[in-house]
Amino acid sequence: MDRWLIPARLTCERIRERLSPGACHDGPLAECPGIIAAPTAKAQRAAVLLPLYCRDGAWHLVFIRRAVHAHDRHSGEVGFPGGRWEDRDPDSTATALREAQEEIGLPPERVRVLGRLRPLYTVSQFLVTPVVGEIPWPQPLRPEPREVSRIFSIPLAWLAAPRHHRVRPYPAPGHPQARDLIFFDEYDGELLWGVTARITLDFLGCLTGPGP
């Protein structure tokens, strides 16, 4: 059986079980090298929201394309709504929900939080906690133009197909700063790669692993 196959009749309750502490596993990720490392003292806390919705029996994951800014190293990249932890945030879930409201106009009360994934330490020195939440659909979403240029979604079944993602060196083989990163095929003109791709595979790994 394909280890990336999305289980049939995947419900919110089942997803919550898969995201419970100790339920996620590292099997598929062992072959996806890249960006997890030990945080330094300079690491900044951050969180992102993985907004998940079901339409016609199929689950979809919501992504954003960031607005283009000259001095932002993640300018124009595909990601999840999210950002830095602030003193007013009691935890990473609050950070993710606040940022999602600011960036895509998603009210926190419209999100059913299902769980969190393991934090990732990025090369830009952020310790990012991914938070998974189900949203009703249709749900009006509005991009904050200074931060987000587009909101779109990708079916989980497409993301889970092994033929749609691979590992390759970035920025190029032989480059002095080359490192292996995950890249997905283009979907609807959008390219999912790097830390966002890693978070996506981490989430899929929880859904498709042995679980509780």
Secondary structure, 3 states (H helix, E strand, C coil): CCCCCCCCCCCHHHHHHHCCCCCCCCCHHHHCCCCCCCCCCCCEEEEEEEEEEEECCEEEEEEEEECCCCCCCCCCCEECCEEECCCCCCCHHHHHHHHHHHHHCCCHHHCEEEEECCCEECCCCEEEEEEEEECCCCCCCCCCCCCEEEEEEEEHHHHHCHHHEEEEEECCCCCCCCEEEEEECCECCECCEHHHHHHHHHHHHHHHCCCC
